[in-house]
Amino acid sequence: MGEGLLDTINKKRIDGSKQLMTEKRLAVNEAAEKSGFNDVGTFIRTFKKIEGITPGKYKEIIDD
């Protein structure tokens, strides 16, 4: 695949957090915790690195 194990794991975790925010309407910090991130700051940085936007912006888009 050309990517490291941690990158693969983080992509799966971010996909899971997006599903939680979309289907369960969880807040960013709740989605971060339930997808395995201990620190919301790390979650936000990882989300932005993978998706190109912050999780807060993602929530704004899906809530419109």
Phi and psi in degrees as GROMACS dihedral restraints (atoms count N, CA, C in turn):
[ dihedral_restraints ]
;  ai    aj    ak    al  type     phi  dphi    fc
    3     4     5     6     1    85.2    20    10
    4     5     6     7     1     7.2    20    10
    6     7     8     9     1  -125.2    20    10
    7     8     9    10     1   156.8    20    10
    9    10    11    12     1   -76.0    20    10
   10    11    12    13     1   165.6    20    10
   12    13    14    15     1   -60.0    20    10
   13    14    15    16     1   -44.7    20    10
   15    16    17    18     1   -62.1    20    10
   16    17    18    19     1   -39.4    20    10
   18    19    20    21     1   -62.5    20    10
   19    20    21    22     1   -42.2    20    10
   21    22    23    24     1   -63.2    20    10
   22    23    24    25     1   -45.0    20    10
   24    25    26    27     1   -62.4    20    10
   25    26    27    28     1   -46.2    20    10
   27    28    29    30     1   -63.2    20    10
   28    29    30    31     1   -36.3    20    10
   30    31    32    33     1   -63.5    20    10
   31    32    33    34     1   -41.5    20    10
   33    34    35    36     1   -63.8    20    10
   34    35    36    37     1   -41.9    20    10
   36    37    38    39     1   -65.0    20    10
   37    38    39    40     1   -41.2    20    10
   39    40    41    42     1   -67.0    20    10
   40    41    42    43     1   -41.5    20    10
   42    43    44    45     1   -58.0    20    10
   43    44    45    46     1   -42.3    20    10
   45    46    47    48     1   -63.8    20    10
   46    47    48    49     1   -40.4    20    10
   48    49    50    51     1   -67.3    20    10
   49    50    51    52     1   -36.9    20    10
   51    52    53    54     1   -63.0    20    10
   52    53    54    55     1   -40.4    20    10
   54    55    56    57     1   -63.7    20    10
   55    56    57    58     1   -42.8    20    10
   57    58    59    60     1   -62.9    20    10
   58    59    60    61     1   -41.9    20    10
   60    61    62    63     1   -69.7    20    10
   61    62    63    64     1   -32.5    20    10
   63    64    65    66     1   -81.1    20    10
   64    65    66    67     1   -53.4    20    10
   66    67    68    69     1   -83.9    20    10
   67    68    69    70     1   -40.3    20    10
   69    70    71    72     1   -96.0    20    10
   70    71    72    73     1    -7.4    20    10
   72    73    74    75     1    58.4    20    10
   73    74    75    76     1    37.6    20    10
   75    76    77    78     1   -77.1    20    10
   76    77    78    79     1   151.7    20    10
   78    79    80    81     1   -70.0    20    10
   79    80    81    82     1   162.9    20    10
   81    82    83    84     1   -56.4    20    10
   82    83    84    85     1   -47.8    20    10
   84    85    86    87     1   -66.3    20    10
   85    86    87    88     1   -34.2    20    10
   87    88    89    90     1   -68.9    20    10
   88    89    90    91     1   -43.4    20    10
   90    91    92    93     1   -63.7    20    10
   91    92    93    94     1   -38.3    20    10
   93    94    95    96     1   -61.3    20    10
   94    95    96    97     1   -48.5    20    10
   96    97    98    99     1   -63.2    20    10
   97    98    99   100     1   -45.1    20    10
   99   100   101   102     1   -72.0    20    10
  100   101   102   103     1   -19.4    20    10
  102   103   104   105     1   -97.1    20    10
  103   104   105   106     1     8.8    20    10
  105   106   107   108     1   100.2    20    10
  106   107   108   109     1     9.3    20    10
  108   109   110   111     1   -94.3    20    10
  109   110   111   112     1   127.1    20    10
  111   112   113   114     1   -80.7    20    10
  112   113   114   115     1   -23.9    20    10
  114   115   116   117     1  -125.0    20    10
  115   116   117   118     1   125.0    20    10
  117   118   119   120     1   -65.7    20    10
  118   119   120   121     1   -31.7    20    10
  120   121   122   123     1   -62.8    20    10
  121   122   123   124     1   -42.5    20    10
  123   124   125   126     1   -63.8    20    10
  124   125   126   127     1   -41.2    20    10
  126   127   128   129     1   -59.6    20    10
  127   128   129   130     1   -47.1    20    10
  129   130   131   132     1   -62.1    20    10
  130   131   132   133     1   -45.5    20    10
  132   133   134   135     1   -62.4    20    10
  133   134   135   136     1   -44.3    20    10
  135   136   137   138     1   -65.5    20    10
  136   137   138   139     1   -43.1    20    10
  138   139   140   141     1   -59.4    20    10
  139   140   141   142     1   -47.2    20    10
  141   142   143   144     1   -65.0    20    10
  142   143   144   145     1   -38.7    20    10
  144   145   146   147     1   -61.9    20    10
  145   146   147   148     1   -40.7    20    10
  147   148   149   150     1   -83.9    20    10
  148   149   150   151     1   -43.9    20    10
  150   151   152   153     1   -96.0    20    10
  151   152   153   154     1   -19.0    20    10
  153   154   155   156     1    86.6    20    10
  154   155   156   157     1    -5.0    20    10
  156   157   158   159     1  -137.2    20    10
  157   158   159   160     1   162.6    20    10
  159   160   161   162     1   -77.2    20    10
  160   161   162   163     1   158.3    20    10
  162   163   164   165     1   -63.4    20    10
  163   164   165   166     1   -31.3    20    10
  165   166   167   168     1   -63.1    20    10
  166   167   168   169     1   -43.2    20    10
  168   169   170   171     1   -65.6    20    10
  169   170   171   172     1   -39.5    20    10
  171   172   173   174     1   -58.8    20    10
  172   173   174   175     1   -44.3    20    10
  174   175   176   177     1   -62.8    20    10
  175   176   177   178     1   -39.6    20    10
  177   178   179   180     1   -60.3    20    10
  178   179   180   181     1   -43.6    20    10
  180   181   182   183     1   -64.6    20    10
  181   182   183   184     1   -45.9    20    10
  183   184   185   186     1   -75.1    20    10
  184   185   186   187     1   -21.7    20    10
  186   187   188   189     1   -83.6    20    10
  187   188   189   190     1   -12.2    20    10
